[in-house]
Amino acid sequence: MKQIANTVKYSGMRKAVGKKMEVSGNYPMSYQGIYVDVTDLLDFRKKVNAEKNVNLTVNDYIIKAVSLSLQRVPIMNSAFSEDMKQIEIYESCNISVMTASEKGLVAPVIKDSQNKTIFEISSEMKELVSKANAGTLTPDDYADGTFGVTNIGKLNSFDSVPLPLPPEPAIMTACTAKKMPVVMDDDTIAVRMMMKLVIGGDHRILDGVPLAQFINSMKELLEAPEVLIKE
């Protein structure tokens, strides 16, 4: 006989997200992963934060790189219209950022990220996280997302099989960075901090080519973080 120790009410944001994910589970999905060398990114972040007296997070760099990669591969910033039976590609890059707040999992949206610097993204993200923890996010704060990002780096998790939040076509997971032996260009072996990116996409819209183009763009940008400050 099973004895219940406790219960958690299935309501509010938990229920809203759960209902959306029921739909996502019906999509034909395609996945790809890539390892990114974030050794220089981690050093560069510390340098910029000290020089500019800011607190850019690794996630801020990831979100900025996602914004630029969506512009490079526009089909990634789209949705499948069930009514019109067509793929709609958006001008605005509205990035849903999965956030484990004190009130539960939420996905506030950085809207029009293509027009924002990494510093603006960082400031807005901190404000959204603060609102999420206080339980004061408004419907507009998590509406109109076009692409999802989740960062599980703090969870000591090295792989993922993410599901998009409908109607977004794709979601990318940034896993925990860890030291790994890497064969360098000169065939020497060095210990580097490596982070796996995994992207899952709705196969009705996205086949292997745009998924590969996207995560290779992410690798290029995160391994040359200076670009993310300038753009």
N, C-alpha and C positions, 0 to 999 in steps of 0.2 A: 504494500500500500504506500502511495506517495503522500508525503506530508508537505504542505505549502509553508515555507518559512516567511515569505513576504510577497507582496504584489506591487506592481508598478502600473499605474493607470495609463491606458492606451488612449491618449487624447492630446489636444493641442498640437504643438509643432511635431512631436513624435508621430502622431497619427497622420498629420498632413504629409510629412516626408514619406512615411510608410505607404500611404495610398499611391503617391506618385511612383514609388519604386516598384509597386505591383505592376504598373504599366511597363516600366523599364525592363522588367524580367521577361516580357514577351517579345522584346526586340531580338532580331538576329544580330549577334555581336561579333566584333572582330577585335583582336588584341595584338599589341606589339610592345616590346620593352627595349630599353637601351641603357647602358651604363654611362654615366657622365662623371668626368674627373672634376670634382669640386674643390680640389686642394687650393688652387689659386683664388677661387671665389671666396672661400672662407678667410683667406689672408687679406684679400682686397676689401672685403666687408669691414674687417677690423680697422684697416687703414682709413677708409672713407669715414667711418663712424667717429674715429678719433680726430681726423682733420677737420671735419665739418660739424662736429659736435651734434651728431644725429644718432638715431638708433634704428637703422635699416636692418630688417631681419632677412634671413635667407629666403623666407617666403615672399618678401617684397621683391627680391630679385627674380624669383620664380614667376610671380604674377606678371612682372614687367616683360620677362622673356616670353611668356604665353601670349601677351598682347601683341608683341612684335611678330611672333610666329603665326598667329591668326591672320595677320595682315599679309604675310608671305604665302599662306595657304588658305585662301578665302573660303573654300568649301568646308573647312573645319568650323567656320562661324555661321552655321546654318540650322535649319530645322526641316523636318518632313511634315508637310501640311496634309493631314488626313482628309480634310474637306476638299482641297483642290487637287490632291494627288500630285503634288509637285514639291521640289526642294526649293526652299526660300533662303537665299544667302543675304546676310545682314551687313549693313554698313557699320553699325555700332558693335564694338567688342565689349560685351557685358559679361564679366567673369564672375561666376558663382564660386565663392571660396568656402568650402566645407569647414565649419568651425565648431570645435567641441567646447561649447560655452558652459557656464555654471548652470544654465537652464536646459541643457541638452544640445543635441546636434542641430545646427542651423546652417543656412547657406546664404549669407548676405552677398550682395552683388556690387562689384566695382563697375559702375556704368561708364560707357564711353572711355574705356581705358586707353584706347588708341590716341586720345588727346591729352593724356596725363603723363607727367614725369614720374620716375620711381619715387621721388620725394612726396609727390601728391598722392600717389597710390599708397605709400606707407602711412601717411597721415590719415587718409580716409579709412584704411583698414583698421588702424588702431581705434578710431572712433566707432566703427561698426562692431568691433570686438567688445568694446566697452558697453555699447548698447545691448549687445547680445547677452553679456553677463548680467546686466541689470534687468533683462527681460523687457526692454523698451524698443526693440526693433519694430518698425512699422511694415505693413504689407509691401510698401514701395521699396523698402530696403532689400527685400529678397525677390522682387519681381523682375521679369524680363531678362533672365540670364540666357546667354547664348553658348556658354562653354563652362565646364566645371573643373575645379582644381581641388585636390585634397592633399595635404601634407601630413604624412604619418611619421615624420622623422623623429619626433619625441617619443614614439611608442615602441622603439626598438623592434621595428618590423621591416623586413628586407624584401618583401614582395607583396603583390596585391592583385586582385581581379576586380577593378572598380566598375560600377554601373552608373551610367549617366542619370541625371535628374531630368526627366522629361519636361518640356520638349527639347532640351539640349541634346545635341547629337553625340557628344563625347565628353569624357572626363579623363583627366590625367592625375595619376598619383605620384607624388615624390616620396620615396621610401627613405629609411634611415641610412645616412652615410656611414661608411665603415672603411677602415684601412684594408687595402688589398694590394697584392703584388701585381704590378702592371708592366707589360713589355713596352718600353718607350720606342720612339722613332729610330733611335740608334741601336736598337736591339738589346739595350741594357734593361735590367729589371729594377724597378723602384717601388717603394711603398707609397701609395697615393690614397687620398680619401675619395672613395667612389660612391656614387649615389645612383640607384636604379630608378628610372622613370618608366612607368607603365601607363599606356593609354588604351582605353576601351571606347569603341565607337559603334554607332548604329550602322549596321552593314547595308541597310537600305540606302544610306547616303554615302558612307565612307568605306572604301575598300582599302587594300593594303598600301596603295601608293600614297594617298594623302596622309595616312597615319604615319608612314615612314618619313615622308617629307617633314611633317610636323615635329616628330621627336628628334630628327636629325638637326632641325633648326634650333630646337631647345638645347641640344648638346653643344652646337656651335656657339650659341649666345652665352650659355652658362660657363663655358670654358674660356670665354673672352669677356669677362664681366665689365670691363671698361665701357663697352658699347652700351650697356644698360643704364649707365649714368648719363651718357651723352644724349641718347635718343629721347 
